[in-house]
């Protein structure tokens, strides 16, 4: 990857690893294009390794309904968030992943939304750092995205299988903040023998970080 360096910038790229330099370059580019202080704030937190503030700033950006922000959220995740995934609490990271998925769905790319979140789910299943709460949250969003994009019989069968698998985690996850806060927002209805995912906002959830 070729990194273009602005020699007029005060950023000292010589002290950064390549992933950090790439992230900062991406954020500077977004700031120039969007003229939105959110990107300069994220850049500042990123450079200062202020992970708690960074978590809040990224979650706020991902959940924003500001129609003036036009960006590729998948590129943002890959260039800015992915290199430091380990710095985020897994619950906060799951919220970021699902937020990116919602942006993809809103943009009309339902396949990308489902694929992106499902790939993250598959990665987490092989890690000891995954938590029941985050897995319930992620799987619920996979189901929601599938239902919103293509609610035919074959998809409904897939959703039912995922929700039955996820249901086993609920007893374990019930004490964790994410599931406890959202337990009233997501439920499975068996009306007409077809599962219906009903999901509310998670705006009240508090982001956590290691």
C-alpha positions as CSV (number, residue, x, y, z in Angstrom):
1,X,0.0,0.0,0.0
2,X,1.4,3.4,-0.9
3,X,0.9,6.1,1.7
4,X,0.8,9.7,0.5
5,X,2.4,12.0,3.1
6,X,1.5,15.6,3.5
7,X,4.8,17.1,4.4
8,X,3.1,20.3,5.6
9,X,1.3,18.3,8.2
10,X,2.5,18.2,11.8
11,X,1.9,14.5,12.0
12,X,5.1,12.6,12.6
13,X,4.7,9.5,10.3
14,X,8.2,8.2,11.1
15,X,7.1,7.2,14.6
16,X,4.0,5.3,13.4
17,X,3.5,1.8,12.2
18,X,2.0,1.3,8.7
19,X,-1.5,0.5,10.0
20,X,-1.6,3.7,12.1
21,X,-0.2,5.8,9.2
22,X,-2.8,4.4,6.9
23,X,-5.6,5.1,9.3
24,X,-4.4,8.7,9.8
25,X,-4.1,9.3,6.1
26,X,-7.6,7.9,5.6
27,X,-9.0,10.2,8.3
28,X,-7.3,13.2,6.9
29,X,-8.7,12.4,3.5
30,X,-12.2,12.1,4.9
31,X,-11.8,15.4,6.8
32,X,-10.8,17.2,3.6
33,X,-13.7,15.7,1.7
34,X,-16.4,16.0,4.3
35,X,-15.3,19.1,6.3
36,X,-16.7,17.5,9.4
37,X,-14.9,17.8,12.8
38,X,-15.9,14.2,13.7
39,X,-13.0,13.0,11.5
40,X,-10.4,15.4,13.0
41,X,-11.6,14.3,16.5
42,X,-11.2,10.7,15.7
43,X,-7.7,11.4,14.2
44,X,-6.7,13.2,17.4
45,X,-7.9,10.3,19.6
46,X,-6.2,7.8,17.3
47,X,-2.9,9.5,17.4
48,X,-3.1,10.0,21.1
49,X,-4.1,6.4,21.7
50,X,-7.1,7.7,23.7
51,X,-9.1,4.5,23.1
52,X,-12.1,5.4,25.4
53,X,-12.7,8.7,23.6
54,X,-12.1,7.0,20.3
55,X,-14.7,4.4,21.0
56,X,-17.3,7.1,21.8
57,X,-16.4,9.1,18.7
58,X,-16.6,6.2,16.3
59,X,-19.9,5.0,17.7
60,X,-21.3,8.5,17.4
61,X,-20.2,8.7,13.8
62,X,-21.5,5.3,12.9
63,X,-24.9,5.9,14.5
64,X,-25.2,9.5,13.1
65,X,-28.1,10.2,10.7
66,X,-26.3,13.2,9.3
67,X,-27.1,13.0,5.5
68,X,-24.3,15.4,4.7
69,X,-21.7,12.7,5.5
70,X,-21.0,10.7,2.3
71,X,-18.4,8.1,2.9
72,X,-17.6,4.4,2.3
73,X,-18.3,3.0,5.8
74,X,-16.7,-0.3,4.9
75,X,-13.5,1.4,3.9
76,X,-13.6,3.4,7.1
77,X,-13.9,0.2,9.1
78,X,-11.1,-1.6,7.3
79,X,-8.7,1.3,7.4
80,X,-9.4,2.8,10.8
81,X,-11.2,0.3,13.1
82,X,-9.9,-3.1,12.0
83,X,-6.2,-2.5,12.7
84,X,-7.0,-1.7,16.3
85,X,-9.9,-4.1,17.0
86,X,-8.1,-5.4,20.0
87,X,-8.3,-2.0,21.7
88,X,-12.1,-2.1,21.8
89,X,-14.3,-3.9,24.3
90,X,-15.9,-6.7,22.3
91,X,-19.4,-5.3,23.1
92,X,-18.5,-1.8,21.7
93,X,-16.8,-3.4,18.7
94,X,-19.9,-5.4,18.0
95,X,-22.0,-2.3,18.1
96,X,-19.6,-0.6,15.6
97,X,-19.8,-3.6,13.3
98,X,-23.6,-3.7,13.3
99,X,-23.6,0.1,12.8
100,X,-21.5,-0.3,9.7
101,X,-23.9,-3.1,8.6
102,X,-26.9,-0.8,9.0
103,X,-25.1,1.9,6.9
104,X,-24.6,-0.7,4.1
105,X,-28.2,-1.8,4.3
106,X,-29.4,1.8,4.2
107,X,-27.2,2.3,1.1
108,X,-29.1,-0.6,-0.6
109,X,-26.3,-3.2,-0.3
110,X,-28.1,-5.8,1.8
111,X,-25.8,-8.6,0.7
112,X,-22.7,-6.7,1.9
113,X,-24.4,-5.8,5.2
114,X,-25.2,-9.5,5.9
115,X,-21.9,-10.7,4.7
116,X,-19.9,-8.2,6.7
117,X,-21.6,-8.9,10.0
118,X,-21.7,-12.7,9.5
119,X,-17.9,-12.7,8.7
120,X,-17.3,-10.9,12.0
121,X,-19.5,-13.4,13.8
122,X,-17.6,-16.3,12.3
123,X,-14.3,-14.7,13.4
124,X,-15.6,-14.2,17.0
125,X,-16.7,-17.8,17.3
126,X,-13.1,-18.9,17.1
127,X,-11.9,-16.4,19.8
128,X,-11.9,-16.7,23.5
129,X,-12.5,-13.0,23.9
130,X,-16.1,-13.3,22.4
131,X,-18.9,-12.9,24.9
132,X,-22.5,-14.3,24.9
133,X,-23.9,-10.7,24.9
134,X,-22.0,-9.7,21.8
135,X,-22.8,-12.9,20.0
136,X,-26.5,-12.4,20.7
137,X,-26.4,-8.8,19.5
138,X,-24.5,-9.7,16.3
139,X,-26.7,-12.7,15.4
140,X,-29.8,-10.7,16.0
141,X,-28.6,-8.1,13.5
142,X,-27.7,-10.8,11.0
143,X,-31.3,-12.0,11.2
144,X,-32.7,-8.5,11.0
145,X,-30.6,-7.6,7.9
146,X,-31.7,-10.8,6.2
147,X,-35.3,-10.2,6.9
148,X,-35.2,-6.6,5.8
149,X,-33.4,-7.5,2.6
150,X,-35.1,-10.7,1.4
151,X,-38.0,-12.0,3.6
152,X,-38.8,-15.1,1.6
153,X,-39.3,-18.6,2.9
154,X,-35.7,-19.8,2.5
155,X,-34.4,-16.8,4.4
156,X,-37.0,-17.2,7.1
157,X,-35.8,-20.8,7.6
158,X,-32.2,-19.5,7.9
159,X,-33.2,-16.8,10.4
160,X,-35.1,-19.3,12.5
161,X,-32.1,-21.6,12.7
162,X,-29.9,-18.7,13.8
163,X,-32.3,-17.5,16.4
164,X,-32.7,-20.9,17.9
165,X,-28.9,-21.1,18.1
166,X,-28.8,-17.7,19.7
167,X,-31.5,-18.4,22.1
168,X,-29.2,-20.9,23.9
169,X,-26.9,-18.0,24.7
170,X,-29.5,-15.8,26.3
171,X,-29.4,-17.5,29.7
172,X,-25.6,-17.1,29.9
173,X,-25.7,-13.5,28.5
174,X,-28.6,-12.2,30.6
175,X,-26.4,-10.6,33.2
176,X,-24.3,-8.7,30.6
177,X,-25.0,-5.0,30.0
178,X,-25.8,-5.2,26.3
179,X,-28.4,-8.0,26.5
180,X,-29.9,-6.7,29.8
181,X,-30.4,-3.2,28.2
182,X,-31.8,-4.5,25.0
183,X,-33.8,-7.4,26.2
184,X,-37.1,-5.5,25.7
185,X,-36.1,-4.4,22.2
186,X,-35.6,-7.8,20.6
187,X,-37.9,-10.8,20.7
188,X,-39.0,-13.7,18.7
189,X,-42.6,-14.0,17.8
190,X,-44.1,-17.3,16.6
191,X,-47.1,-15.9,14.9
192,X,-48.1,-17.9,11.8
193,X,-45.2,-20.2,12.6
194,X,-42.7,-17.7,11.2
195,X,-40.1,-16.0,13.3
196,X,-40.3,-12.2,13.3
197,X,-37.4,-10.2,14.7
198,X,-38.4,-7.0,16.3
199,X,-35.5,-4.7,17.1
200,X,-35.5,-1.3,18.8
201,X,-32.8,1.3,19.2
202,X,-29.7,0.6,21.3
203,X,-29.0,4.3,21.8
204,X,-29.2,4.0,25.5
205,X,-26.5,1.4,25.7
206,X,-23.2,2.5,27.2
207,X,-20.1,1.8,25.2
208,X,-17.4,-0.1,27.1
209,X,-13.7,-0.3,26.5
210,X,-10.8,-2.3,28.0
